[in-house]
Amino acid sequence: MDFHTPLIRATLLRRYKRFLADVVLEDGREVTTHVANPGSMLGMKDAGMAVWLEPNDDPKRKLNFSWKLAEVGDAMIVVDTAMANKVVGEALRAHAIAPLAAYSDVRAEVKYGENSRIDFLLQGDGIPDCYVEVKSVTLSRQAGLAEFPDSVTKRGAKHLRELSAMVADGHRAVMLYLVQRDDCTRFALAADIDAEYAAEMSAARKIGVEALCFATKPTRTDVNLVEELPIYI
C-alpha cells in the first residue's frame, strides 16, 4: 500500500484531543497534524521522537499534514490505523493471505450484526461466507512481542461477540491482527490492559472464531504485508 505523497520528517511536540498533534518540521516551522488513531498510542507519542508526515494541499481539509509513521528506537510504526484495512484489502484481493486465498469476492464495510459493518466479507463458490475483522497492532512492551489492545476496547469486545454470532449461523469468522511495526516476530493479547477483551477472545475461539496475525514492513514510501506471525493466546 503506497502513500499518496512522499513523507516528510518532523519532531513530535505533543499529541492531544486524540486526533491532533503538534510537530516541528525540519525547516523549524511548528504545525498541527491530523492523527488518524483513536487509541492510546501507548509507547509511541513521546515528545522529541521522530515522526513522518504526509503533506496535502487539499483545500477541503483543515490540516495540511497527516501523521503516518513514528520512529521508536529502531522500529518504524504505522500511526494511521486506517492503513490496516487498506493493506489487508490489497492483500486479500491479490490472494496473498494464504488461509483466505480461496475467496474470489472481497467486499468491504458490509452491514452485519448489531448495527455494525464488517471490515471484509469474503465469498466464493462452494465455501461458507467469511467475515473478517481487522485490528491494527502497534503496541510492543517486550522485545519482539506485539500486543493488542493498547487500551480498553469495548468496541473490540463487541466485534468478537458479533463474529461469534456469525459462526453460530454457519459462517466462517476471522479476527485478523495486523502488526504495523517492523520489530515484532510474535503476537499476544494484552490481558492486563483489557481483561474483558481477552475473555471475549477466549470465548470466541471456543465457538470457532479464527485468529490470524500478519506482520507488515512499513517504510517511508509504503506499507506492505509480509509473513504470518505465531499467536500466543
VONUDREN-312639 format. One record per atom (N, C-alpha, C): residue number from 1; residue in one letter; atom name; x, z, y. Coordinates in steps of 0.1 Angstrom, whole numbers. Example, Ala and Ser with C-alpha at 12.3 -4.5 7.8 and 13.67 -1.06 7.14 Angstrom:
SITE,i,aa,at,X,Z,Y
SITE,1,A,N,132,78,-57
SITE,1,A,CA,123,78,-45
SITE,1,A,C,132,78,-33
SITE,2,S,N,128,71,-22
SITE,2,S,CA,137,71,-11
SITE,2,S,C,129,79,0
***
This chain:
SITE,i,aa,at,X,Z,Y
SITE,1,M,N,8,0,-12
SITE,1,M,CA,0,0,0
SITE,1,M,C,9,0,12
SITE,2,D,N,8,-11,20
SITE,2,D,CA,17,-12,32
SITE,2,D,C,11,-5,44
SITE,3,F,N,19,0,53
SITE,3,F,CA,14,5,66
SITE,3,F,C,12,-8,75
SITE,4,H,N,2,-6,84
SITE,4,H,CA,-2,-18,92
SITE,4,H,C,9,-22,102
SITE,5,T,N,17,-12,107
SITE,5,T,CA,27,-15,116
SITE,5,T,C,39,-6,113
SITE,6,P,N,52,-10,117
SITE,6,P,CA,64,-2,114
SITE,6,P,C,62,12,120
SITE,7,L,N,66,22,112
SITE,7,L,CA,65,36,116
SITE,7,L,C,77,39,126
SITE,8,I,N,74,49,135
SITE,8,I,CA,85,54,144
SITE,8,I,C,87,69,142
SITE,9,R,N,99,73,144
SITE,9,R,CA,103,87,141
SITE,9,R,C,100,95,153
SITE,10,A,N,96,108,151
SITE,10,A,CA,93,118,161
SITE,10,A,C,96,132,156
SITE,11,T,N,96,142,165
SITE,11,T,CA,98,156,161
SITE,11,T,C,85,163,163
SITE,12,L,N,81,171,153
SITE,12,L,CA,68,178,154
SITE,12,L,C,70,191,164
SITE,13,L,N,60,192,173
SITE,13,L,CA,60,204,181
SITE,13,L,C,49,214,175
SITE,14,R,N,37,209,173
SITE,14,R,CA,27,218,168
SITE,14,R,C,15,209,162
SITE,15,R,N,9,215,152
SITE,15,R,CA,-4,209,147
SITE,15,R,C,-15,219,150
SITE,16,Y,N,-27,213,155
SITE,16,Y,CA,-37,222,159
SITE,16,Y,C,-51,215,158
SITE,17,K,N,-62,222,158
SITE,17,K,CA,-75,217,157
SITE,17,K,C,-77,208,145
SITE,18,R,N,-69,210,135
SITE,18,R,CA,-70,203,122
SITE,18,R,C,-65,188,123
SITE,19,F,N,-70,181,133
SITE,19,F,CA,-68,167,134
SITE,19,F,C,-59,162,145
SITE,20,L,N,-52,171,151
SITE,20,L,CA,-43,168,162
SITE,20,L,C,-29,174,161
SITE,21,A,N,-19,167,166
SITE,21,A,CA,-6,173,166
SITE,21,A,C,2,168,178
SITE,22,D,N,10,176,184
SITE,22,D,CA,19,172,195
SITE,22,D,C,33,170,189
SITE,23,V,N,39,158,194
SITE,23,V,CA,52,155,189
SITE,23,V,C,60,150,201
SITE,24,V,N,73,149,199
SITE,24,V,CA,83,143,208
SITE,24,V,C,88,131,202
SITE,25,L,N,87,120,209
SITE,25,L,CA,92,107,205
SITE,25,L,C,107,107,207
SITE,26,E,N,114,97,201
SITE,26,E,CA,129,97,203
SITE,26,E,C,133,93,217
SITE,27,D,N,124,88,225
SITE,27,D,CA,127,85,239
SITE,27,D,C,124,97,248
SITE,28,G,N,120,108,242
SITE,28,G,CA,118,120,250
SITE,28,G,C,103,123,254
SITE,29,R,N,95,113,252
SITE,29,R,CA,81,115,256
SITE,29,R,C,74,124,246
SITE,30,E,N,65,133,252
SITE,30,E,CA,56,141,244
SITE,30,E,C,43,135,243
SITE,31,V,N,38,133,231
SITE,31,V,CA,25,126,229
SITE,31,V,C,17,134,219
SITE,32,T,N,4,131,219
SITE,32,T,CA,-5,137,209
SITE,32,T,C,-9,126,198
SITE,33,T,N,-8,130,186
SITE,33,T,CA,-11,121,175
SITE,33,T,C,-22,125,166
SITE,34,H,N,-30,116,161
SITE,34,H,CA,-41,119,152
SITE,34,H,C,-35,123,138
SITE,35,V,N,-41,134,132
SITE,35,V,CA,-37,139,119
SITE,35,V,C,-48,137,109
SITE,36,A,N,-48,127,101
SITE,36,A,CA,-58,124,91
SITE,36,A,C,-57,133,79
SITE,37,N,N,-58,146,81
SITE,37,N,CA,-56,155,70
SITE,37,N,C,-64,168,73
SITE,38,P,N,-75,171,65
SITE,38,P,CA,-83,182,68
SITE,38,P,C,-78,195,61
SITE,39,G,N,-68,194,53
SITE,39,G,CA,-63,205,46
SITE,39,G,C,-54,214,54
SITE,40,S,N,-48,224,47
SITE,40,S,CA,-40,234,54
SITE,40,S,C,-26,228,57
SITE,41,M,N,-22,218,50
SITE,41,M,CA,-8,212,51
SITE,41,M,C,3,223,50
SITE,42,L,N,0,232,40
SITE,42,L,CA,10,242,37
SITE,42,L,C,24,237,34
SITE,43,G,N,34,241,41
SITE,43,G,CA,47,237,39
SITE,43,G,C,52,224,45
SITE,44,M,N,43,218,54
SITE,44,M,CA,46,205,60
SITE,44,M,C,41,204,74
SITE,45,K,N,41,215,81
SITE,45,K,CA,37,215,95
SITE,45,K,C,45,224,104
SITE,46,D,N,58,226,100
SITE,46,D,CA,67,235,108
SITE,46,D,C,72,227,120
SITE,47,A,N,73,234,131
SITE,47,A,CA,78,228,144
SITE,47,A,C,93,225,141
SITE,48,G,N,97,213,147
SITE,48,G,CA,110,208,145
SITE,48,G,C,113,199,134
SITE,49,M,N,103,197,125
SITE,49,M,CA,105,188,114
SITE,49,M,C,104,174,118
SITE,50,A,N,110,165,111
SITE,50,A,CA,109,150,114
SITE,50,A,C,96,145,109
SITE,51,V,N,89,137,117
SITE,51,V,CA,77,131,112
SITE,51,V,C,77,116,116
SITE,52,W,N,69,108,109
SITE,52,W,CA,68,94,111
SITE,52,W,C,54,90,115
SITE,53,L,N,53,82,126
SITE,53,L,CA,40,79,132
SITE,53,L,C,38,64,131
SITE,54,E,N,25,60,130
SITE,54,E,CA,21,46,130
SITE,54,E,C,15,44,144
SITE,55,P,N,21,36,152
SITE,55,P,CA,15,33,166
SITE,55,P,C,4,22,165
SITE,56,N,N,-5,23,175
SITE,56,N,CA,-15,13,176
SITE,56,N,C,-18,10,190
SITE,57,D,N,-24,-2,193
SITE,57,D,CA,-28,-5,207
SITE,57,D,C,-43,-8,208
SITE,58,D,N,-50,-2,198
SITE,58,D,CA,-65,-5,198
SITE,58,D,C,-72,3,209
SITE,59,P,N,-78,-4,218
SITE,59,P,CA,-85,2,230
SITE,59,P,C,-96,11,226
SITE,60,K,N,-101,9,213
SITE,60,K,CA,-113,17,209
SITE,60,K,C,-108,31,203
SITE,61,R,N,-95,33,201
SITE,61,R,CA,-90,45,196
SITE,61,R,C,-85,54,208
SITE,62,K,N,-88,67,207
SITE,62,K,CA,-85,76,217
SITE,62,K,C,-70,79,218
SITE,63,L,N,-63,79,206
SITE,63,L,CA,-49,82,205
SITE,63,L,C,-41,70,200
SITE,64,N,N,-29,68,205
SITE,64,N,CA,-21,56,202
SITE,64,N,C,-12,58,190
SITE,65,F,N,-13,70,184
SITE,65,F,CA,-4,73,172
SITE,65,F,C,-12,80,161
SITE,66,S,N,-8,77,149
SITE,66,S,CA,-13,84,137
SITE,66,S,C,-1,89,129
SITE,67,W,N,-2,102,126
SITE,67,W,CA,9,108,118
SITE,67,W,C,7,104,103
SITE,68,K,N,17,97,98
SITE,68,K,CA,16,92,84
SITE,68,K,C,25,99,74
SITE,69,L,N,37,102,78
SITE,69,L,CA,47,108,69
SITE,69,L,C,54,120,75
SITE,70,A,N,58,130,66
SITE,70,A,CA,66,141,71
SITE,70,A,C,78,142,62
SITE,71,E,N,89,146,68
SITE,71,E,CA,102,149,60
SITE,71,E,C,103,164,59
SITE,72,V,N,104,168,46
SITE,72,V,CA,106,182,44
SITE,72,V,C,119,183,34
SITE,73,G,N,130,187,40
SITE,73,G,CA,142,187,32
SITE,73,G,C,145,172,29
SITE,74,D,N,147,169,16
SITE,74,D,CA,150,156,12
SITE,74,D,C,137,148,8
SITE,75,A,N,126,155,9
SITE,75,A,CA,113,148,4
SITE,75,A,C,106,141,16
SITE,76,M,N,100,130,12
SITE,76,M,CA,91,122,21
SITE,76,M,C,77,125,16
SITE,77,I,N,68,129,25
SITE,77,I,CA,55,133,21
SITE,77,I,C,45,125,29
SITE,78,V,N,34,121,23
SITE,78,V,CA,23,114,30
SITE,78,V,C,14,124,36
SITE,79,V,N,12,124,49
SITE,79,V,CA,3,133,56
SITE,79,V,C,-11,128,56
SITE,80,D,N,-13,115,57
SITE,80,D,CA,-27,109,58
SITE,80,D,C,-33,109,44
SITE,81,T,N,-43,118,42
SITE,81,T,CA,-49,119,29
SITE,81,T,C,-57,106,25
SITE,82,A,N,-62,98,35
SITE,82,A,CA,-69,86,32
SITE,82,A,C,-60,76,24
SITE,83,M,N,-47,77,25
SITE,83,M,CA,-38,68,18
SITE,83,M,C,-40,69,3
SITE,84,A,N,-44,81,-2
SITE,84,A,CA,-45,83,-16
SITE,84,A,C,-55,73,-22
SITE,85,N,N,-67,71,-16
SITE,85,N,CA,-77,62,-21
SITE,85,N,C,-72,48,-20
SITE,86,K,N,-65,45,-9
SITE,86,K,CA,-60,31,-7
SITE,86,K,C,-50,28,-18
SITE,87,V,N,-41,37,-21
SITE,87,V,CA,-31,34,-32
SITE,87,V,C,-37,33,-45
SITE,88,V,N,-47,42,-48
SITE,88,V,CA,-53,42,-62
SITE,88,V,C,-62,30,-63
SITE,89,G,N,-70,26,-52
SITE,89,G,CA,-78,15,-53
SITE,89,G,C,-70,2,-56
SITE,90,E,N,-59,1,-49
SITE,90,E,CA,-50,-11,-51
SITE,90,E,C,-45,-11,-65
SITE,91,A,N,-41,0,-71
SITE,91,A,CA,-36,1,-84
SITE,91,A,C,-47,-2,-95
SITE,92,L,N,-59,3,-92
SITE,92,L,CA,-70,1,-102
SITE,92,L,C,-73,-14,-102
SITE,93,R,N,-73,-21,-91
SITE,93,R,CA,-77,-35,-91
SITE,93,R,C,-66,-44,-97
SITE,94,A,N,-54,-38,-97
SITE,94,A,CA,-42,-45,-103
SITE,94,A,C,-41,-41,-118
SITE,95,H,N,-50,-33,-123
SITE,95,H,CA,-49,-28,-137
SITE,95,H,C,-36,-21,-139
SITE,96,A,N,-31,-14,-129
SITE,96,A,CA,-18,-7,-130
SITE,96,A,C,-18,7,-135
SITE,97,I,N,-30,12,-137
SITE,97,I,CA,-32,26,-142
SITE,97,I,C,-37,25,-157
SITE,98,A,N,-27,26,-166
SITE,98,A,CA,-30,23,-180
SITE,98,A,C,-42,29,-186
SITE,99,P,N,-45,43,-184
SITE,99,P,CA,-57,48,-190
SITE,99,P,C,-70,43,-185
SITE,100,L,N,-69,35,-174
SITE,100,L,CA,-81,30,-168
SITE,100,L,C,-81,14,-167
SITE,101,A,N,-71,8,-173
SITE,101,A,CA,-69,-6,-172
SITE,101,A,C,-80,-15,-178
SITE,102,A,N,-88,-10,-187
SITE,102,A,CA,-98,-18,-194
SITE,102,A,C,-110,-22,-185
SITE,103,Y,N,-111,-15,-173
SITE,103,Y,CA,-123,-18,-165
SITE,103,Y,C,-120,-30,-156
SITE,104,S,N,-130,-39,-156
SITE,104,S,CA,-129,-51,-148
SITE,104,S,C,-135,-50,-134
SITE,105,D,N,-144,-41,-132
SITE,105,D,CA,-151,-40,-119
SITE,105,D,C,-148,-26,-113
SITE,106,V,N,-143,-27,-101
SITE,106,V,CA,-139,-14,-93
SITE,106,V,C,-147,-14,-80
SITE,107,R,N,-156,-4,-79
SITE,107,R,CA,-164,-2,-67
SITE,107,R,C,-160,11,-61
SITE,108,A,N,-159,11,-47
SITE,108,A,CA,-155,24,-40
SITE,108,A,C,-167,30,-33
SITE,109,E,N,-167,43,-32
SITE,109,E,CA,-177,50,-24
SITE,109,E,C,-191,47,-28
SITE,110,V,N,-194,50,-41
SITE,110,V,CA,-207,47,-46
SITE,110,V,C,-215,61,-47
SITE,111,K,N,-227,61,-42
SITE,111,K,CA,-235,73,-42
SITE,111,K,C,-238,78,-56
SITE,112,Y,N,-237,91,-57
SITE,112,Y,CA,-240,98,-70
SITE,112,Y,C,-241,113,-68
SITE,113,G,N,-245,120,-78
SITE,113,G,CA,-245,135,-78
SITE,113,G,C,-254,140,-67
SITE,114,E,N,-250,152,-61
SITE,114,E,CA,-257,159,-51
SITE,114,E,C,-254,154,-37
SITE,115,N,N,-259,143,-34
SITE,115,N,CA,-257,137,-20
SITE,115,N,C,-242,134,-18
SITE,116,S,N,-235,129,-28
SITE,116,S,CA,-221,127,-28
SITE,116,S,C,-218,112,-30
SITE,117,R,N,-206,108,-28
SITE,117,R,CA,-201,95,-31
SITE,117,R,C,-188,96,-40
SITE,118,I,N,-188,89,-51
SITE,118,I,CA,-177,90,-60
SITE,118,I,C,-166,80,-54
SITE,119,D,N,-154,84,-54
SITE,119,D,CA,-143,76,-49
SITE,119,D,C,-143,62,-55
SITE,120,F,N,-144,62,-68
SITE,120,F,CA,-144,49,-75
SITE,120,F,C,-153,49,-87
SITE,121,L,N,-162,39,-89
SITE,121,L,CA,-170,37,-101
SITE,121,L,C,-164,25,-108
SITE,122,L,N,-159,27,-120
SITE,122,L,CA,-154,16,-128
SITE,122,L,C,-164,12,-139
SITE,123,Q,N,-165,-1,-141
SITE,123,Q,CA,-174,-7,-151
SITE,123,Q,C,-167,-18,-158
SITE,124,G,N,-171,-19,-171
SITE,124,G,CA,-166,-30,-179
SITE,124,G,C,-175,-33,-191
SITE,125,D,N,-173,-44,-197
SITE,125,D,CA,-182,-48,-208
SITE,125,D,C,-179,-39,-220
SITE,126,G,N,-190,-34,-225
SITE,126,G,CA,-190,-26,-238
SITE,126,G,C,-183,-12,-237
SITE,127,I,N,-181,-7,-225
SITE,127,I,CA,-175,6,-224
SITE,127,I,C,-183,14,-214
SITE,128,P,N,-183,28,-215
SITE,128,P,CA,-191,36,-206
SITE,128,P,C,-185,35,-192
SITE,129,D,N,-195,36,-182
SITE,129,D,CA,-190,36,-168
SITE,129,D,C,-181,48,-166
SITE,130,C,N,-171,47,-157
SITE,130,C,CA,-162,57,-155
SITE,130,C,C,-162,61,-140
SITE,131,Y,N,-164,74,-137
SITE,131,Y,CA,-164,80,-124
SITE,131,Y,C,-151,86,-121
SITE,132,V,N,-144,81,-111
SITE,132,V,CA,-131,86,-107
SITE,132,V,C,-130,92,-94
SITE,133,E,N,-127,105,-93
SITE,133,E,CA,-125,112,-81
SITE,133,E,C,-110,114,-79
SITE,134,V,N,-105,111,-66
SITE,134,V,CA,-91,111,-63
SITE,134,V,C,-88,123,-54
SITE,135,K,N,-77,130,-57
SITE,135,K,CA,-73,141,-48
SITE,135,K,C,-58,138,-44
SITE,136,S,N,-56,139,-31
SITE,136,S,CA,-42,138,-25
SITE,136,S,C,-35,151,-27
SITE,137,V,N,-23,151,-33
SITE,137,V,CA,-15,163,-36
SITE,137,V,C,-2,162,-28
SITE,138,T,N,0,173,-20
SITE,138,T,CA,12,173,-11
SITE,138,T,C,19,187,-12
SITE,139,L,N,13,197,-19
SITE,139,L,CA,19,210,-19
SITE,139,L,C,30,211,-30
SITE,140,S,N,41,217,-27
SITE,140,S,CA,51,220,-37
SITE,140,S,C,58,233,-33
SITE,141,R,N,57,243,-41
SITE,141,R,CA,63,256,-38
SITE,141,R,C,75,259,-48
SITE,142,Q,N,76,251,-58
SITE,142,Q,CA,87,252,-67
SITE,142,Q,C,93,239,-69
SITE,143,A,N,106,238,-71
SITE,143,A,CA,113,226,-72
SITE,143,A,C,107,217,-83
SITE,144,G,N,103,205,-79
SITE,144,G,CA,98,195,-89
SITE,144,G,C,84,197,-93
SITE,145,L,N,77,208,-88
SITE,145,L,CA,63,211,-92
SITE,145,L,C,53,208,-81
SITE,146,A,N,44,198,-83
SITE,146,A,CA,33,195,-73
SITE,146,A,C,21,204,-77
SITE,147,E,N,14,209,-67
SITE,147,E,CA,3,217,-69
SITE,147,E,C,-9,213,-60
SITE,148,F,N,-21,216,-66
SITE,148,F,CA,-34,214,-58
SITE,148,F,C,-43,225,-62
SITE,149,P,N,-51,230,-52
SITE,149,P,CA,-51,226,-38
SITE,149,P,C,-42,235,-29
SITE,150,D,N,-41,231,-16
SITE,150,D,CA,-32,239,-7
SITE,150,D,C,-40,249,1
SITE,151,S,N,-54,249,-2
SITE,151,S,CA,-63,259,5
SITE,151,S,C,-75,259,-4
SITE,152,V,N,-84,268,-1
SITE,152,V,CA,-97,269,-9
SITE,152,V,C,-105,257,-6
SITE,153,T,N,-110,251,-17
SITE,153,T,CA,-118,238,-15
SITE,153,T,C,-131,239,-22
SITE,154,K,N,-141,243,-15
SITE,154,K,CA,-155,244,-21
SITE,154,K,C,-160,230,-24
SITE,155,R,N,-156,220,-16
SITE,155,R,CA,-159,206,-19
SITE,155,R,C,-153,201,-32
SITE,156,G,N,-141,205,-34
SITE,156,G,CA,-134,201,-46
SITE,156,G,C,-141,206,-59
SITE,157,A,N,-145,219,-58
SITE,157,A,CA,-152,225,-69
SITE,157,A,C,-165,218,-72
SITE,158,K,N,-172,214,-61
SITE,158,K,CA,-185,207,-62
SITE,158,K,C,-182,193,-70
SITE,159,H,N,-171,187,-66
SITE,159,H,CA,-168,174,-73
SITE,159,H,C,-166,176,-88
SITE,160,L,N,-160,187,-92
SITE,160,L,CA,-158,189,-106
SITE,160,L,C,-171,191,-113
SITE,161,R,N,-180,198,-107
SITE,161,R,CA,-194,200,-113
SITE,161,R,C,-201,187,-114
SITE,162,E,N,-200,179,-104
SITE,162,E,CA,-207,166,-104
SITE,162,E,C,-200,156,-115
SITE,163,L,N,-187,157,-117
SITE,163,L,CA,-181,149,-127
SITE,163,L,C,-186,154,-141
SITE,164,S,N,-187,167,-142
SITE,164,S,CA,-192,173,-155
SITE,164,S,C,-206,168,-158
SITE,165,A,N,-214,167,-148
SITE,165,A,CA,-228,162,-150
SITE,165,A,C,-228,147,-154
SITE,166,M,N,-218,139,-150
SITE,166,M,CA,-217,125,-154
SITE,166,M,C,-213,124,-169
SITE,167,V,N,-204,133,-173
SITE,167,V,CA,-201,133,-187
SITE,167,V,C,-213,137,-196
SITE,168,A,N,-220,147,-191
SITE,168,A,CA,-232,152,-198
SITE,168,A,C,-242,140,-199
SITE,169,D,N,-242,131,-190
SITE,169,D,CA,-252,120,-190
SITE,169,D,C,-246,108,-199
SITE,170,G,N,-235,110,-205
SITE,170,G,CA,-229,99,-213
SITE,170,G,C,-219,90,-207
SITE,171,H,N,-215,93,-195
SITE,171,H,CA,-204,85,-188
SITE,171,H,C,-191,91,-190
SITE,172,R,N,-181,84,-186
SITE,172,R,CA,-167,89,-185
SITE,172,R,C,-164,94,-171
SITE,173,A,N,-156,105,-170
SITE,173,A,CA,-153,110,-157
SITE,173,A,C,-139,115,-156
SITE,174,V,N,-132,111,-145
SITE,174,V,CA,-118,114,-144
SITE,174,V,C,-115,120,-130
SITE,175,M,N,-107,131,-130
SITE,175,M,CA,-101,137,-118
SITE,175,M,C,-87,132,-118
SITE,176,L,N,-84,123,-108
SITE,176,L,CA,-71,118,-107
SITE,176,L,C,-63,124,-95
SITE,177,Y,N,-53,131,-98
SITE,177,Y,CA,-44,137,-88
SITE,177,Y,C,-33,128,-84
SITE,178,L,N,-32,124,-71
SITE,178,L,CA,-21,115,-67
SITE,178,L,C,-11,123,-59
SITE,179,V,N,1,125,-64
SITE,179,V,CA,12,133,-58
SITE,179,V,C,18,124,-47
SITE,180,Q,N,16,127,-35
SITE,180,Q,CA,20,119,-24
SITE,180,Q,C,33,124,-17
SITE,181,R,N,43,127,-26
SITE,181,R,CA,56,131,-22
SITE,181,R,C,66,127,-33
SITE,182,D,N,78,125,-30
SITE,182,D,CA,88,118,-39
SITE,182,D,C,97,128,-46
SITE,183,D,N,94,141,-46
SITE,183,D,CA,104,150,-52
SITE,183,D,C,97,158,-63
SITE,184,C,N,87,154,-69
SITE,184,C,CA,80,161,-80
SITE,184,C,C,79,154,-93
SITE,185,T,N,80,161,-104
SITE,185,T,CA,80,155,-117
SITE,185,T,C,70,160,-126
SITE,186,R,N,62,170,-121
SITE,186,R,CA,51,176,-129
SITE,186,R,C,41,182,-120
SITE,187,F,N,29,185,-126
SITE,187,F,CA,17,190,-118
SITE,187,F,C,10,201,-124
SITE,188,A,N,6,211,-115
SITE,188,A,CA,-2,222,-120
SITE,188,A,C,-12,226,-109
SITE,189,L,N,-22,233,-113
SITE,189,L,CA,-32,238,-103
SITE,189,L,C,-26,251,-96
SITE,190,A,N,-29,252,-83
SITE,190,A,CA,-25,264,-76
SITE,190,A,C,-37,275,-77
SITE,191,A,N,-38,281,-89
SITE,191,A,CA,-49,290,-91
SITE,191,A,C,-48,302,-82
SITE,192,D,N,-36,306,-78
SITE,192,D,CA,-35,318,-69
SITE,192,D,C,-41,315,-55
SITE,193,I,N,-42,302,-51
SITE,193,I,CA,-47,298,-38
SITE,193,I,C,-62,297,-40
SITE,194,D,N,-67,291,-51
SITE,194,D,CA,-82,289,-52
SITE,194,D,C,-85,291,-67
SITE,195,A,N,-88,303,-71
SITE,195,A,CA,-92,307,-84
SITE,195,A,C,-105,300,-89
SITE,196,E,N,-114,298,-80
SITE,196,E,CA,-127,292,-83
SITE,196,E,C,-125,277,-87
SITE,197,Y,N,-116,270,-80
SITE,197,Y,CA,-114,256,-84
SITE,197,Y,C,-107,255,-97
SITE,198,A,N,-97,264,-100
SITE,198,A,CA,-91,264,-113
SITE,198,A,C,-101,267,-124
SITE,199,A,N,-110,276,-122
SITE,199,A,CA,-120,279,-132
SITE,199,A,C,-130,267,-134
SITE,200,E,N,-133,261,-123
SITE,200,E,CA,-142,249,-125
SITE,200,E,C,-135,238,-132
SITE,201,M,N,-122,236,-130
SITE,201,M,CA,-115,226,-137
SITE,201,M,C,-114,229,-152
SITE,202,S,N,-112,242,-155
SITE,202,S,CA,-112,246,-169
SITE,202,S,C,-125,243,-176
SITE,203,A,N,-136,246,-169
SITE,203,A,CA,-149,243,-175
SITE,203,A,C,-152,228,-176
SITE,204,A,N,-147,221,-166
SITE,204,A,CA,-150,206,-166
SITE,204,A,C,-142,200,-178
SITE,205,R,N,-130,204,-180
SITE,205,R,CA,-122,198,-191
SITE,205,R,C,-128,201,-205
SITE,206,K,N,-134,213,-206
SITE,206,K,CA,-141,216,-219
SITE,206,K,C,-153,207,-221
SITE,207,I,N,-159,203,-210
SITE,207,I,CA,-171,194,-211
SITE,207,I,C,-167,180,-215
SITE,208,G,N,-154,176,-210
SITE,208,G,CA,-149,163,-213
SITE,208,G,C,-144,155,-201
SITE,209,V,N,-144,162,-189
SITE,209,V,CA,-138,155,-178
SITE,209,V,C,-123,154,-180
SITE,210,E,N,-118,142,-178
SITE,210,E,CA,-103,140,-180
SITE,210,E,C,-96,143,-167
SITE,211,A,N,-83,147,-168
SITE,211,A,CA,-74,149,-157
SITE,211,A,C,-62,140,-158
SITE,212,L,N,-59,132,-148
SITE,212,L,CA,-47,124,-148
SITE,212,L,C,-39,127,-135
SITE,213,C,N,-26,125,-136
SITE,213,C,CA,-18,127,-124
SITE,213,C,C,-7,116,-123
SITE,214,F,N,-6,110,-111
SITE,214,F,CA,4,100,-109
SITE,214,F,C,12,103,-97
SITE,215,A,N,25,99,-98
SITE,215,A,CA,34,101,-86
SITE,215,A,C,34,88,-78
SITE,216,T,N,38,90,-65
SITE,216,T,CA,40,79,-56
SITE,216,T,C,54,79,-51
SITE,217,K,N,57,67,-45
SITE,217,K,CA,70,66,-38
SITE,217,K,C,67,63,-23
SITE,218,P,N,67,73,-14
SITE,218,P,CA,64,70,0
SITE,218,P,C,77,65,7
SITE,219,T,N,76,55,15
SITE,219,T,CA,87,50,23
SITE,219,T,C,82,48,37
SITE,220,R,N,91,44,46
SITE,220,R,CA,87,41,60
SITE,220,R,C,79,28,61
SITE,221,T,N,78,21,50
SITE,221,T,CA,70,8,51
SITE,221,T,C,58,8,42
SITE,222,D,N,58,16,31
SITE,222,D,CA,47,16,22
SITE,222,D,C,46,28,14
SITE,223,V,N,35,29,6
SITE,223,V,CA,33,40,-4
SITE,223,V,C,28,33,-17
SITE,224,N,N,35,35,-27
SITE,224,N,CA,32,28,-40
SITE,224,N,C,31,38,-51
SITE,225,L,N,22,35,-60
SITE,225,L,CA,20,44,-72
SITE,225,L,C,32,40,-82
SITE,226,V,N,37,51,-88
SITE,226,V,CA,48,49,-98
SITE,226,V,C,43,55,-111
SITE,227,E,N,51,64,-117
SITE,227,E,CA,48,68,-130
SITE,227,E,C,38,80,-131
SITE,228,E,N,32,81,-143
SITE,228,E,CA,23,92,-146
SITE,228,E,C,31,105,-148
SITE,229,L,N,25,116,-144
SITE,229,L,CA,32,129,-145
SITE,229,L,C,25,138,-155
SITE,230,P,N,33,147,-161
SITE,230,P,CA,26,156,-170
SITE,230,P,C,19,167,-162
SITE,231,I,N,7,171,-168
SITE,231,I,CA,-1,181,-162
SITE,231,I,C,-1,194,-170
SITE,232,Y,N,1,205,-162
SITE,232,Y,CA,1,219,-169
SITE,232,Y,C,-11,227,-163
SITE,233,I,N,-22,226,-170
SITE,233,I,CA,-34,233,-165
SITE,233,I,C,-38,243,-176
***
